[in-house]
Amino acid sequence: MSDHNALIGIPRFIELEINKHTAPLLARIAELEKRVNELESAPQPERHKTGLLRFLTGGGA
């Protein structure tokens, strides 16, 4: 029975490991998306500096 419980725990362990590594990446992506949105809604002089960023994120050049 303990072998069965150990096998059930493996997927949970894998899920926790994946979450441990992906959570910081997802948080960083959210920060970058927020910053892109701020820059895209900025006045024109500021937007000029972000042309490459908009191009790279699919917003055009």
C-alpha distance matrix in Angstrom:
0.0 3.8 5.4 5.2 6.5 8.8 10.1 10.9 12.7 14.9 17.2 17.7 18.7 21.0 22.5 23.3 24.8 26.9 28.1 29.0 31.3 32.7 33.5 36.4 37.7 37.7 39.5 42.1 42.6 43.3 45.8 47.5 47.7 49.3 51.8 52.7 53.4 55.5 57.5 58.0 59.5 61.6 65.4 66.9 67.6 64.0 62.8 65.0 62.9 59.7 61.0 58.7 55.7 56.5 57.0 53.7 51.8 53.5 56.2 59.1 61.5
3.8 0.0 3.8 5.3 5.0 6.1 8.7 9.9 10.6 12.7 15.6 15.8 16.1 18.7 20.5 20.8 22.2 24.6 25.8 26.3 28.7 30.4 31.1 33.9 35.3 35.5 37.2 39.7 40.5 41.2 43.5 45.3 45.8 47.3 49.6 50.7 51.6 53.5 55.4 56.2 57.7 59.6 63.4 64.9 65.5 61.8 60.8 62.9 60.7 57.6 59.0 56.7 53.7 54.6 55.2 51.8 50.0 52.0 54.6 57.5 59.7
5.4 3.8 0.0 3.8 5.4 5.0 6.3 8.7 9.9 11.0 13.9 15.0 15.1 17.1 19.3 20.1 21.0 23.2 24.9 25.6 27.5 29.1 30.4 33.1 34.2 34.5 36.5 38.8 39.4 40.4 42.8 44.3 44.8 46.5 48.8 49.7 50.7 52.8 54.5 55.1 56.8 58.8 62.6 63.8 64.4 60.8 59.6 61.6 59.4 56.3 57.4 55.0 52.1 53.1 53.4 50.0 48.4 50.2 53.0 55.8 58.0
5.2 5.3 3.8 0.0 3.8 5.4 5.2 6.4 8.8 10.3 12.4 13.5 14.6 16.4 18.0 19.3 20.7 22.4 23.9 25.1 27.1 28.3 29.4 32.4 33.4 33.3 35.4 37.9 38.2 39.0 41.6 43.2 43.4 45.1 47.5 48.3 49.1 51.3 53.1 53.6 55.2 57.4 61.1 62.4 63.3 59.7 58.3 60.5 58.4 55.2 56.3 54.0 51.0 51.7 52.1 48.8 47.0 48.6 51.4 54.2 56.6
6.5 5.0 5.4 3.8 0.0 3.8 5.4 5.1 6.3 9.0 11.1 11.3 12.4 14.8 16.1 16.8 18.6 20.6 21.6 22.6 25.0 26.3 27.0 30.0 31.3 31.2 33.0 35.6 36.2 36.8 39.3 41.1 41.3 42.8 45.3 46.3 47.0 49.0 51.0 51.6 53.1 55.2 59.0 60.4 61.2 57.5 56.4 58.6 56.5 53.3 54.7 52.5 49.4 50.2 50.8 47.5 45.6 47.4 50.0 53.0 55.3
8.8 6.1 5.0 5.4 3.8 0.0 3.8 5.4 5.1 6.6 9.8 10.3 10.3 12.6 14.7 15.2 16.3 18.6 20.0 20.7 22.8 24.4 25.5 28.2 29.4 29.8 31.6 33.9 34.7 35.6 37.9 39.5 40.1 41.7 43.9 45.0 45.9 47.9 49.7 50.5 52.1 54.0 57.8 59.1 59.7 56.1 55.0 57.0 54.7 51.7 53.0 50.6 47.6 48.6 49.2 45.7 44.1 46.0 48.7 51.5 53.7
10.1 8.7 6.3 5.2 5.4 3.8 0.0 3.8 5.3 5.4 7.8 9.6 10.2 11.5 13.5 15.0 15.9 17.6 19.4 20.6 22.3 23.5 24.9 27.8 28.6 28.8 31.0 33.3 33.6 34.7 37.2 38.6 38.9 40.8 43.1 43.8 44.8 47.0 48.7 49.2 51.0 53.0 56.8 57.9 58.7 55.1 53.7 55.7 53.6 50.4 51.5 49.1 46.2 47.0 47.3 44.0 42.3 44.0 46.8 49.6 51.9
10.9 9.9 8.7 6.4 5.1 5.4 3.8 0.0 3.8 5.6 6.5 7.4 9.3 10.9 11.9 13.4 15.2 16.6 17.8 19.4 21.4 22.3 23.3 26.5 27.3 27.1 29.2 31.8 32.0 32.7 35.4 37.0 37.0 38.8 41.3 42.0 42.7 45.0 46.8 47.3 48.8 51.0 54.8 56.1 57.0 53.4 52.1 54.3 52.3 49.0 50.2 48.0 45.0 45.6 46.1 42.9 40.9 42.6 45.3 48.2 50.6
12.7 10.6 9.9 8.8 6.3 5.1 5.3 3.8 0.0 3.8 5.7 5.2 6.1 8.7 9.9 10.6 12.3 14.3 15.4 16.4 18.7 20.0 20.8 23.8 25.0 25.0 26.9 29.4 30.0 30.7 33.2 34.9 35.2 36.8 39.2 40.2 41.0 43.0 44.9 45.6 47.2 49.2 52.9 54.3 55.0 51.4 50.2 52.4 50.2 47.1 48.5 46.3 43.2 44.1 44.8 41.4 39.6 41.5 44.1 47.0 49.3
14.9 12.7 11.0 10.3 9.0 6.6 5.4 5.6 3.8 0.0 3.8 5.4 5.1 6.2 8.6 9.9 10.6 12.3 14.2 15.3 16.9 18.3 19.7 22.5 23.3 23.7 25.9 28.0 28.5 29.7 32.1 33.4 34.0 35.8 38.0 38.8 39.9 42.0 43.6 44.3 46.1 48.1 51.8 53.0 53.5 49.9 48.7 50.7 48.4 45.3 46.5 44.1 41.2 42.2 42.6 39.2 37.5 39.5 42.2 45.0 47.2
17.2 15.6 13.9 12.4 11.1 9.8 7.8 6.5 5.7 3.8 0.0 3.8 5.4 5.0 6.1 8.6 9.8 10.5 12.2 14.1 15.6 16.2 17.7 20.8 21.3 21.2 23.6 25.9 26.0 27.1 29.7 31.0 31.2 33.2 35.5 36.1 37.0 39.4 41.0 41.4 43.2 45.3 49.1 50.2 51.0 47.5 46.1 48.1 46.1 42.8 43.9 41.6 38.7 39.4 39.8 36.5 34.7 36.5 39.2 42.0 44.4
17.7 15.8 15.0 13.5 11.3 10.3 9.6 7.4 5.2 5.4 3.8 0.0 3.8 5.4 5.0 6.2 8.6 9.9 10.5 12.2 14.5 15.2 15.9 19.1 20.2 20.0 21.9 24.5 24.9 25.6 28.1 29.8 30.1 31.7 34.1 35.0 35.8 37.9 39.8 40.4 42.0 44.0 47.8 49.2 49.9 46.3 45.1 47.4 45.3 42.1 43.5 41.4 38.2 39.0 39.8 36.6 34.6 36.6 39.0 42.0 44.3
18.7 16.1 15.1 14.6 12.4 10.3 10.2 9.3 6.1 5.1 5.4 3.8 0.0 3.8 5.4 5.1 6.2 8.6 9.9 10.5 12.7 14.3 15.3 17.9 19.2 19.7 21.5 23.7 24.5 25.6 27.7 29.4 30.1 31.7 33.8 34.9 36.0 37.9 39.6 40.5 42.2 44.0 47.7 49.1 49.5 45.8 44.8 46.9 44.6 41.6 43.0 40.7 37.7 38.8 39.6 36.1 34.4 36.7 39.2 42.1 44.1
21.0 18.7 17.1 16.4 14.8 12.6 11.5 10.9 8.7 6.2 5.0 5.4 3.8 0.0 3.8 5.4 5.1 6.1 8.6 9.8 10.9 12.2 14.0 16.7 17.2 17.8 20.1 22.0 22.4 23.9 26.2 27.4 28.0 30.0 32.0 32.8 34.1 36.2 37.6 38.4 40.3 42.1 45.9 46.9 47.4 43.8 42.6 44.5 42.2 39.2 40.4 38.0 35.0 36.1 36.6 33.2 31.6 33.7 36.4 39.2 41.2
22.5 20.5 19.3 18.0 16.1 14.7 13.5 11.9 9.9 8.6 6.1 5.0 5.4 3.8 0.0 3.8 5.5 5.2 6.1 8.5 10.1 10.4 11.6 14.8 15.5 15.3 17.6 19.9 20.2 21.2 23.7 25.1 25.5 27.3 29.6 30.4 31.4 33.5 35.2 35.8 37.5 39.5 43.3 44.5 45.2 41.6 40.4 42.5 40.4 37.3 38.6 36.4 33.3 34.1 34.9 31.6 29.7 31.7 34.2 37.2 39.4
23.3 20.8 20.1 19.3 16.8 15.2 15.0 13.4 10.6 9.9 8.6 6.2 5.1 5.4 3.8 0.0 3.8 5.5 5.1 6.0 8.8 9.9 10.3 13.2 14.7 14.9 16.4 18.9 19.8 20.6 22.8 24.6 25.3 26.7 28.8 30.1 31.2 32.9 34.7 35.7 37.3 39.0 42.8 44.3 44.7 41.0 40.1 42.3 40.0 37.0 38.7 36.6 33.4 34.5 35.5 32.2 30.3 32.7 35.0 38.0 40.0
24.8 22.2 21.0 20.7 18.6 16.3 15.9 15.2 12.3 10.6 9.8 8.6 6.2 5.1 5.5 3.8 0.0 3.8 5.4 5.0 6.5 8.7 10.2 12.3 13.4 14.5 16.3 18.0 19.1 20.6 22.4 23.8 25.0 26.7 28.4 29.6 31.0 32.8 34.2 35.3 37.2 38.7 42.5 43.7 43.9 40.2 39.3 41.2 38.7 35.8 37.4 35.0 32.0 33.4 34.2 30.7 29.2 31.8 34.2 37.0 38.8
26.9 24.6 23.2 22.4 20.6 18.6 17.6 16.6 14.3 12.3 10.5 9.9 8.6 6.1 5.2 5.5 3.8 0.0 3.8 5.4 5.4 6.0 8.3 10.8 11.1 11.8 14.2 15.9 16.4 18.0 20.2 21.3 22.1 24.2 26.0 26.8 28.2 30.2 31.6 32.4 34.5 36.1 39.8 40.9 41.3 37.7 36.6 38.5 36.2 33.1 34.5 32.1 29.1 30.3 31.0 27.5 25.9 28.3 30.8 33.6 35.5
28.1 25.8 24.9 23.9 21.6 20.0 19.4 17.8 15.4 14.2 12.2 10.5 9.9 8.6 6.1 5.1 5.4 3.8 0.0 3.8 5.4 5.1 5.5 8.8 9.8 9.8 11.7 14.0 14.8 15.7 17.9 19.5 20.3 21.8 23.9 25.1 26.2 28.0 29.7 30.7 32.4 34.1 37.9 39.2 39.7 36.0 35.1 37.3 35.0 32.0 33.6 31.6 28.3 29.4 30.6 27.3 25.3 27.9 30.0 33.1 35.0
29.0 26.3 25.6 25.1 22.6 20.7 20.6 19.4 16.4 15.3 14.1 12.2 10.5 9.8 8.5 6.0 5.0 5.4 3.8 0.0 3.8 5.9 5.9 7.6 9.7 10.8 11.8 13.7 15.3 16.5 17.9 19.7 21.1 22.4 24.0 25.6 27.0 28.4 30.0 31.4 33.1 34.4 38.2 39.6 39.7 36.0 35.3 37.4 34.8 32.1 34.0 31.9 28.6 30.2 31.4 28.0 26.4 29.2 31.3 34.3 35.8
31.3 28.7 27.5 27.1 25.0 22.8 22.3 21.4 18.7 16.9 15.6 14.5 12.7 10.9 10.1 8.8 6.5 5.4 5.4 3.8 0.0 3.8 5.8 6.5 7.3 9.3 11.0 11.9 13.3 15.3 16.7 17.8 19.4 21.2 22.4 23.6 25.5 27.0 28.2 29.6 31.6 32.9 36.5 37.6 37.6 33.9 33.2 35.0 32.3 29.6 31.3 28.9 25.9 27.6 28.5 25.0 23.7 26.6 28.8 31.6 33.0
32.7 30.4 29.1 28.3 26.3 24.4 23.5 22.3 20.0 18.3 16.2 15.2 14.3 12.2 10.4 9.9 8.7 6.0 5.1 5.9 3.8 0.0 3.8 5.6 5.1 6.1 8.6 9.9 10.5 12.3 14.3 15.3 16.4 18.4 20.0 20.9 22.5 24.4 25.6 26.7 28.7 30.2 33.9 35.0 35.4 31.7 30.7 32.7 30.3 27.3 28.9 26.7 23.5 24.8 25.8 22.5 20.8 23.5 25.7 28.6 30.3
33.5 31.1 30.4 29.4 27.0 25.5 24.9 23.3 20.8 19.7 17.7 15.9 15.3 14.0 11.6 10.3 10.2 8.3 5.5 5.9 5.8 3.8 0.0 3.8 5.4 5.2 6.2 8.7 9.9 10.6 12.5 14.4 15.4 16.7 18.6 20.0 21.3 22.8 24.5 25.8 27.4 28.9 32.6 34.1 34.5 30.8 30.0 32.3 30.0 27.1 29.0 27.2 23.8 25.1 26.6 23.5 21.4 24.3 26.0 29.2 30.9
36.4 33.9 33.1 32.4 30.0 28.2 27.8 26.5 23.8 22.5 20.8 19.1 17.9 16.7 14.8 13.2 12.3 10.8 8.8 7.6 6.5 5.6 3.8 0.0 3.8 5.5 5.1 6.2 8.7 9.9 10.6 12.4 14.3 15.4 16.6 18.4 20.1 21.2 22.6 24.3 26.0 27.1 30.8 32.2 32.2 28.4 27.9 30.1 27.5 24.8 27.0 25.2 21.8 23.5 25.1 22.0 20.4 23.6 25.2 28.1 29.4
37.7 35.3 34.2 33.4 31.3 29.4 28.6 27.3 25.0 23.3 21.3 20.2 19.2 17.2 15.5 14.7 13.4 11.1 9.8 9.7 7.3 5.1 5.4 3.8 0.0 3.8 5.4 5.1 6.2 8.6 9.9 10.5 12.3 14.2 15.3 16.4 18.4 20.0 21.0 22.3 24.5 25.7 29.3 30.3 30.5 26.8 25.9 27.9 25.4 22.5 24.4 22.3 19.0 20.6 21.9 18.6 17.1 20.2 22.1 24.9 26.3
37.7 35.5 34.5 33.3 31.2 29.8 28.8 27.1 25.0 23.7 21.2 20.0 19.7 17.8 15.3 14.9 14.5 11.8 9.8 10.8 9.3 6.1 5.2 5.5 3.8 0.0 3.8 5.4 5.0 6.2 8.7 9.9 10.5 12.3 14.3 15.2 16.5 18.4 19.9 20.9 22.7 24.4 28.1 29.4 30.0 26.4 25.3 27.6 25.5 22.4 24.2 22.5 19.0 20.0 21.6 18.7 16.4 19.3 20.9 24.1 25.8
39.5 37.2 36.5 35.4 33.0 31.6 31.0 29.2 26.9 25.9 23.6 21.9 21.5 20.1 17.6 16.4 16.3 14.2 11.7 11.8 11.0 8.6 6.2 5.1 5.4 3.8 0.0 3.8 5.4 5.1 6.3 8.8 9.9 10.7 12.5 14.4 15.5 16.7 18.5 20.1 21.5 22.8 26.5 28.2 28.6 24.8 24.2 26.7 24.5 21.7 24.0 22.7 19.1 20.3 22.4 19.7 17.5 20.6 21.7 24.9 26.4
42.1 39.7 38.8 37.9 35.6 33.9 33.3 31.8 29.4 28.0 25.9 24.5 23.7 22.0 19.9 18.9 18.0 15.9 14.0 13.7 11.9 9.9 8.7 6.2 5.1 5.4 3.8 0.0 3.8 5.3 5.0 6.2 8.6 9.8 10.6 12.3 14.2 15.3 16.4 18.2 20.1 21.0 24.7 26.0 26.0 22.3 21.7 23.9 21.4 18.8 21.1 19.5 16.0 17.7 19.7 16.9 15.2 18.6 19.7 22.6 23.7
42.6 40.5 39.4 38.2 36.2 34.7 33.6 32.0 30.0 28.5 26.0 24.9 24.5 22.4 20.2 19.8 19.1 16.4 14.8 15.3 13.3 10.5 9.9 8.7 6.2 5.0 5.4 3.8 0.0 3.8 5.4 5.1 6.1 8.6 9.8 10.4 12.3 14.2 15.2 16.3 18.4 19.9 23.5 24.6 25.1 21.5 20.3 22.6 20.5 17.4 19.2 17.7 14.1 15.2 17.1 14.4 12.1 15.3 16.6 19.7 21.2
43.3 41.2 40.4 39.0 36.8 35.6 34.7 32.7 30.7 29.7 27.1 25.6 25.6 23.9 21.2 20.6 20.6 18.0 15.7 16.5 15.3 12.3 10.6 9.9 8.6 6.2 5.1 5.3 3.8 0.0 3.8 5.5 5.1 6.2 8.7 9.9 10.6 12.4 14.3 15.3 16.7 18.4 22.2 23.8 24.6 21.0 20.0 22.7 21.0 17.9 20.1 19.3 15.5 16.1 18.5 16.4 13.6 16.5 17.1 20.5 22.2
45.8 43.5 42.8 41.6 39.3 37.9 37.2 35.4 33.2 32.1 29.7 28.1 27.7 26.2 23.7 22.8 22.4 20.2 17.9 17.9 16.7 14.3 12.5 10.6 9.9 8.7 6.3 5.0 5.4 3.8 0.0 3.8 5.5 5.1 6.3 8.7 10.0 10.6 12.4 14.3 15.6 16.6 20.3 22.0 22.3 18.6 18.2 20.9 18.8 16.1 18.9 18.2 14.4 15.6 18.4 16.4 14.2 17.4 17.5 20.7 21.7
47.5 45.3 44.3 43.2 41.1 39.5 38.6 37.0 34.9 33.4 31.0 29.8 29.4 27.4 25.1 24.6 23.8 21.3 19.5 19.7 17.8 15.3 14.4 12.4 10.5 9.9 8.8 6.2 5.1 5.5 3.8 0.0 3.8 5.4 5.0 6.1 8.6 9.7 10.4 12.1 14.2 15.2 18.8 19.9 20.2 16.5 15.6 18.0 15.9 13.0 15.4 14.5 10.7 12.1 14.7 12.6 10.6 14.1 14.3 17.3 18.2
47.7 45.8 44.8 43.4 41.3 40.1 38.9 37.0 35.2 34.0 31.2 30.1 30.1 28.0 25.5 25.3 25.0 22.1 20.3 21.1 19.4 16.4 15.4 14.3 12.3 10.5 9.9 8.6 6.1 5.1 5.5 3.8 0.0 3.8 5.4 5.1 6.2 8.6 9.9 10.5 12.4 14.2 17.9 19.1 20.1 16.7 15.2 18.0 16.6 13.3 15.3 14.9 11.1 11.2 14.0 12.5 9.6 12.4 12.4 15.8 17.3
49.3 47.3 46.5 45.1 42.8 41.7 40.8 38.8 36.8 35.8 33.2 31.7 31.7 30.0 27.3 26.7 26.7 24.2 21.8 22.4 21.2 18.4 16.7 15.4 14.2 12.3 10.7 9.8 8.6 6.2 5.1 5.4 3.8 0.0 3.8 5.5 5.2 6.2 8.7 9.9 10.8 12.4 16.2 18.1 19.1 15.6 14.8 18.0 16.7 13.9 16.5 16.7 13.0 13.1 16.4 15.4 12.7 15.3 14.5 17.8 19.1
51.8 49.6 48.8 47.5 45.3 43.9 43.1 41.3 39.2 38.0 35.5 34.1 33.8 32.0 29.6 28.8 28.4 26.0 23.9 24.0 22.4 20.0 18.6 16.6 15.3 14.3 12.5 10.6 9.8 8.7 6.3 5.0 5.4 3.8 0.0 3.8 5.4 5.0 6.1 8.5 9.9 10.5 14.1 15.8 16.2 12.5 12.1 15.0 13.3 10.8 13.8 14.1 10.6 11.4 14.8 14.0 12.0 14.9 13.8 16.7 17.2
52.7 50.7 49.7 48.3 46.3 45.0 43.8 42.0 40.2 38.8 36.1 35.0 34.9 32.8 30.4 30.1 29.6 26.8 25.1 25.6 23.6 20.9 20.0 18.4 16.4 15.2 14.4 12.3 10.4 9.9 8.7 6.1 5.1 5.5 3.8 0.0 3.8 5.4 5.1 6.0 8.6 9.8 13.3 14.2 15.1 11.7 10.2 13.0 11.8 8.6 11.0 11.4 7.9 7.8 11.3 10.9 8.7 11.3 10.0 12.9 13.7
53.4 51.6 50.7 49.1 47.0 45.9 44.8 42.7 41.0 39.9 37.0 35.8 36.0 34.1 31.4 31.2 31.0 28.2 26.2 27.0 25.5 22.5 21.3 20.1 18.4 16.5 15.5 14.2 12.3 10.6 10.0 8.6 6.2 5.2 5.4 3.8 0.0 3.8 5.4 5.1 6.2 8.6 12.2 13.8 15.4 12.4 10.8 14.2 13.9 11.0 13.1 14.2 11.0 9.9 13.5 13.7 10.9 12.7 10.8 14.0 15.3
55.5 53.5 52.8 51.3 49.0 47.9 47.0 45.0 43.0 42.0 39.4 37.9 37.9 36.2 33.5 32.9 32.8 30.2 28.0 28.4 27.0 24.4 22.8 21.2 20.0 18.4 16.7 15.3 14.2 12.4 10.6 9.7 8.6 6.2 5.0 5.4 3.8 0.0 3.8 5.5 5.4 6.2 10.0 12.2 13.4 10.2 9.7 13.3 12.7 10.7 13.6 15.1 12.2 11.8 15.5 15.9 13.7 15.7 13.5 16.2 16.7
57.5 55.4 54.5 53.1 51.0 49.7 48.7 46.8 44.9 43.6 41.0 39.8 39.6 37.6 35.2 34.7 34.2 31.6 29.7 30.0 28.2 25.6 24.5 22.6 21.0 19.9 18.5 16.4 15.2 14.3 12.4 10.4 9.9 8.7 6.1 5.1 5.4 3.8 0.0 3.8 5.4 5.0 8.4 9.6 10.4 7.1 6.2 9.6 9.0 7.0 10.0 11.8 9.4 9.1 12.9 13.7 12.2 14.1 11.7 13.8 13.6
58.0 56.2 55.1 53.6 51.6 50.5 49.2 47.3 45.6 44.3 41.4 40.4 40.5 38.4 35.8 35.7 35.3 32.4 30.7 31.4 29.6 26.7 25.8 24.3 22.3 20.9 20.1 18.2 16.3 15.3 14.3 12.1 10.5 9.9 8.5 6.0 5.1 5.5 3.8 0.0 3.8 5.5 8.4 9.0 11.0 8.6 6.2 9.7 10.3 7.8 9.4 11.7 9.6 7.8 11.5 13.0 11.1 12.1 9.1 11.3 11.8
59.5 57.7 56.8 55.2 53.1 52.1 51.0 48.8 47.2 46.1 43.2 42.0 42.2 40.3 37.5 37.3 37.2 34.5 32.4 33.1 31.6 28.7 27.4 26.0 24.5 22.7 21.5 20.1 18.4 16.7 15.6 14.2 12.4 10.8 9.9 8.6 6.2 5.4 5.4 3.8 0.0 3.8 6.7 8.7 11.2 9.2 7.8 11.6 12.6 10.9 12.7 15.3 13.3 11.6 15.2 16.7 14.7 15.5 12.3 14.4 15.0
61.6 59.6 58.8 57.4 55.2 54.0 53.0 51.0 49.2 48.1 45.3 44.0 44.0 42.1 39.5 39.0 38.7 36.1 34.1 34.4 32.9 30.2 28.9 27.1 25.7 24.4 22.8 21.0 19.9 18.4 16.6 15.2 14.2 12.4 10.5 9.8 8.6 6.2 5.0 5.5 3.8 0.0 3.8 6.5 8.1 6.0 6.0 9.6 10.5 9.9 12.2 15.1 13.5 12.5 16.1 17.7 16.3 17.5 14.3 15.9 15.5
65.4 63.4 62.6 61.1 59.0 57.8 56.8 54.8 52.9 51.8 49.1 47.8 47.7 45.9 43.3 42.8 42.5 39.8 37.9 38.2 36.5 33.9 32.6 30.8 29.3 28.1 26.5 24.7 23.5 22.2 20.3 18.8 17.9 16.2 14.1 13.3 12.2 10.0 8.4 8.4 6.7 3.8 0.0 3.8 5.8 5.7 6.3 9.0 10.8 11.2 13.0 16.4 15.5 14.5 17.6 19.8 18.9 19.6 16.2 17.0 16.1
66.9 64.9 63.8 62.4 60.4 59.1 57.9 56.1 54.3 53.0 50.2 49.2 49.1 46.9 44.5 44.3 43.7 40.9 39.2 39.6 37.6 35.0 34.1 32.2 30.3 29.4 28.2 26.0 24.6 23.8 22.0 19.9 19.1 18.1 15.8 14.2 13.8 12.2 9.6 9.0 8.7 6.5 3.8 0.0 3.9 5.4 4.9 6.2 9.1 9.9 10.8 14.4 14.5 13.3 15.8 18.5 18.1 18.5 15.0 15.0 13.5
67.6 65.5 64.4 63.3 61.2 59.7 58.7 57.0 55.0 53.5 51.0 49.9 49.5 47.4 45.2 44.7 43.9 41.3 39.7 39.7 37.6 35.4 34.5 32.2 30.5 30.0 28.6 26.0 25.1 24.6 22.3 20.2 20.1 19.1 16.2 15.1 15.4 13.4 10.4 11.0 11.2 8.1 5.8 3.9 0.0 3.8 5.5 5.3 7.2 9.5 10.9 14.1 14.5 14.3 16.7 19.0 19.2 20.1 16.9 16.7 14.5
64.0 61.8 60.8 59.7 57.5 56.1 55.1 53.4 51.4 49.9 47.5 46.3 45.8 43.8 41.6 41.0 40.2 37.7 36.0 36.0 33.9 31.7 30.8 28.4 26.8 26.4 24.8 22.3 21.5 21.0 18.6 16.5 16.7 15.6 12.5 11.7 12.4 10.2 7.1 8.6 9.2 6.0 5.7 5.4 3.8 0.0 3.8 5.4 5.6 7.1 9.6 12.4 12.0 12.2 15.1 16.8 16.8 18.2 15.3 15.8 14.0
62.8 60.8 59.6 58.3 56.4 55.0 53.7 52.1 50.2 48.7 46.1 45.1 44.8 42.6 40.4 40.1 39.3 36.6 35.1 35.3 33.2 30.7 30.0 27.9 25.9 25.3 24.2 21.7 20.3 20.0 18.2 15.6 15.2 14.8 12.1 10.2 10.8 9.7 6.2 6.2 7.8 6.0 6.3 4.9 5.5 3.8 0.0 3.8 5.3 5.2 6.8 10.1 9.7 9.0 11.9 14.0 13.9 14.8 11.7 12.1 10.5
65.0 62.9 61.6 60.5 58.6 57.0 55.7 54.3 52.4 50.7 48.1 47.4 46.9 44.5 42.5 42.3 41.2 38.5 37.3 37.4 35.0 32.7 32.3 30.1 27.9 27.6 26.7 23.9 22.6 22.7 20.9 18.0 18.0 18.0 15.0 13.0 14.2 13.3 9.6 9.7 11.6 9.6 9.0 6.2 5.3 5.4 3.8 0.0 3.8 5.4 5.7 9.0 10.1 9.9 11.7 14.2 15.0 15.7 12.9 12.1 9.5
62.9 60.7 59.4 58.4 56.5 54.7 53.6 52.3 50.2 48.4 46.1 45.3 44.6 42.2 40.4 40.0 38.7 36.2 35.0 34.8 32.3 30.3 30.0 27.5 25.4 25.5 24.5 21.4 20.5 21.0 18.8 15.9 16.6 16.7 13.3 11.8 13.9 12.7 9.0 10.3 12.6 10.5 10.8 9.1 7.2 5.6 5.3 3.8 0.0 3.8 5.8 7.7 8.4 9.7 11.6 13.1 14.2 15.8 13.7 13.3 10.8
59.7 57.6 56.3 55.2 53.3 51.7 50.4 49.0 47.1 45.3 42.8 42.1 41.6 39.2 37.3 37.0 35.8 33.1 32.0 32.1 29.6 27.3 27.1 24.8 22.5 22.4 21.7 18.8 17.4 17.9 16.1 13.0 13.3 13.9 10.8 8.6 11.0 10.7 7.0 7.8 10.9 9.9 11.2 9.9 9.5 7.1 5.2 5.4 3.8 0.0 3.8 5.5 5.1 6.1 8.5 9.9 10.5 12.2 10.3 10.5 8.8
61.0 59.0 57.4 56.3 54.7 53.0 51.5 50.2 48.5 46.5 43.9 43.5 43.0 40.4 38.6 38.7 37.4 34.5 33.6 34.0 31.3 28.9 29.0 27.0 24.4 24.2 24.0 21.1 19.2 20.1 18.9 15.4 15.3 16.5 13.8 11.0 13.1 13.6 10.0 9.4 12.7 12.2 13.0 10.8 10.9 9.6 6.8 5.7 5.8 3.8 0.0 3.8 5.4 5.2 6.1 8.6 10.0 10.6 8.7 7.7 5.2
58.7 56.7 55.0 54.0 52.5 50.6 49.1 48.0 46.3 44.1 41.6 41.4 40.7 38.0 36.4 36.6 35.0 32.1 31.6 31.9 28.9 26.7 27.2 25.2 22.3 22.5 22.7 19.5 17.7 19.3 18.2 14.5 14.9 16.7 14.1 11.4 14.2 15.1 11.8 11.7 15.3 15.1 16.4 14.4 14.1 12.4 10.1 9.0 7.7 5.5 3.8 0.0 3.8 5.4 4.9 6.1 8.5 9.9 9.3 8.5 6.4
55.7 53.7 52.1 51.0 49.4 47.6 46.2 45.0 43.2 41.2 38.7 38.2 37.7 35.0 33.3 33.4 32.0 29.1 28.3 28.6 25.9 23.5 23.8 21.8 19.0 19.0 19.1 16.0 14.1 15.5 14.4 10.7 11.1 13.0 10.6 7.9 11.0 12.2 9.4 9.6 13.3 13.5 15.5 14.5 14.5 12.0 9.7 10.1 8.4 5.1 5.4 3.8 0.0 3.8 5.4 5.1 6.2 8.6 8.2 9.0 8.3
56.5 54.6 53.1 51.7 50.2 48.6 47.0 45.6 44.1 42.2 39.4 39.0 38.8 36.1 34.1 34.5 33.4 30.3 29.4 30.2 27.6 24.8 25.1 23.5 20.6 20.0 20.3 17.7 15.2 16.1 15.6 12.1 11.2 13.1 11.4 7.8 9.9 11.8 9.1 7.8 11.6 12.5 14.5 13.3 14.3 12.2 9.0 9.9 9.7 6.1 5.2 5.4 3.8 0.0 3.8 5.5 5.1 6.1 4.6 5.7 6.1
57.0 55.2 53.4 52.1 50.8 49.2 47.3 46.1 44.8 42.6 39.8 39.8 39.6 36.6 34.9 35.5 34.2 31.0 30.6 31.4 28.5 25.8 26.6 25.1 21.9 21.6 22.4 19.7 17.1 18.5 18.4 14.7 14.0 16.4 14.8 11.3 13.5 15.5 12.9 11.5 15.2 16.1 17.6 15.8 16.7 15.1 11.9 11.7 11.6 8.5 6.1 4.9 5.4 3.8 0.0 3.8 5.5 5.3 5.3 4.4 4.7
53.7 51.8 50.0 48.8 47.5 45.7 44.0 42.9 41.4 39.2 36.5 36.6 36.1 33.2 31.6 32.2 30.7 27.5 27.3 28.0 25.0 22.5 23.5 22.0 18.6 18.7 19.7 16.9 14.4 16.4 16.4 12.6 12.5 15.4 14.0 10.9 13.7 15.9 13.7 13.0 16.7 17.7 19.8 18.5 19.0 16.8 14.0 14.2 13.1 9.9 8.6 6.1 5.1 5.5 3.8 0.0 3.8 5.5 7.4 7.8 8.4
51.8 50.0 48.4 47.0 45.6 44.1 42.3 40.9 39.6 37.5 34.7 34.6 34.4 31.6 29.7 30.3 29.2 25.9 25.3 26.4 23.7 20.8 21.4 20.4 17.1 16.4 17.5 15.2 12.1 13.6 14.2 10.6 9.6 12.7 12.0 8.7 10.9 13.7 12.2 11.1 14.7 16.3 18.9 18.1 19.2 16.8 13.9 15.0 14.2 10.5 10.0 8.5 6.2 5.1 5.5 3.8 0.0 3.8 5.7 7.9 9.8
53.5 52.0 50.2 48.6 47.4 46.0 44.0 42.6 41.5 39.5 36.5 36.6 36.7 33.7 31.7 32.7 31.8 28.3 27.9 29.2 26.6 23.5 24.3 23.6 20.2 19.3 20.6 18.6 15.3 16.5 17.4 14.1 12.4 15.3 14.9 11.3 12.7 15.7 14.1 12.1 15.5 17.5 19.6 18.5 20.1 18.2 14.8 15.7 15.8 12.2 10.6 9.9 8.6 6.1 5.3 5.5 3.8 0.0 3.8 5.6 8.6
56.2 54.6 53.0 51.4 50.0 48.7 46.8 45.3 44.1 42.2 39.2 39.0 39.2 36.4 34.2 35.0 34.2 30.8 30.0 31.3 28.8 25.7 26.0 25.2 22.1 20.9 21.7 19.7 16.6 17.1 17.5 14.3 12.4 14.5 13.8 10.0 10.8 13.5 11.7 9.1 12.3 14.3 16.2 15.0 16.9 15.3 11.7 12.9 13.7 10.3 8.7 9.3 8.2 4.6 5.3 7.4 5.7 3.8 0.0 3.8 6.8
59.1 57.5 55.8 54.2 53.0 51.5 49.6 48.2 47.0 45.0 42.0 42.0 42.1 39.2 37.2 38.0 37.0 33.6 33.1 34.3 31.6 28.6 29.2 28.1 24.9 24.1 24.9 22.6 19.7 20.5 20.7 17.3 15.8 17.8 16.7 12.9 14.0 16.2 13.8 11.3 14.4 15.9 17.0 15.0 16.7 15.8 12.1 12.1 13.3 10.5 7.7 8.5 9.0 5.7 4.4 7.8 7.9 5.6 3.8 0.0 3.8
61.5 59.7 58.0 56.6 55.3 53.7 51.9 50.6 49.3 47.2 44.4 44.3 44.1 41.2 39.4 40.0 38.8 35.5 35.0 35.8 33.0 30.3 30.9 29.4 26.3 25.8 26.4 23.7 21.2 22.2 21.7 18.2 17.3 19.1 17.2 13.7 15.3 16.7 13.6 11.8 15.0 15.5 16.1 13.5 14.5 14.0 10.5 9.5 10.8 8.8 5.2 6.4 8.3 6.1 4.7 8.4 9.8 8.6 6.8 3.8 0.0
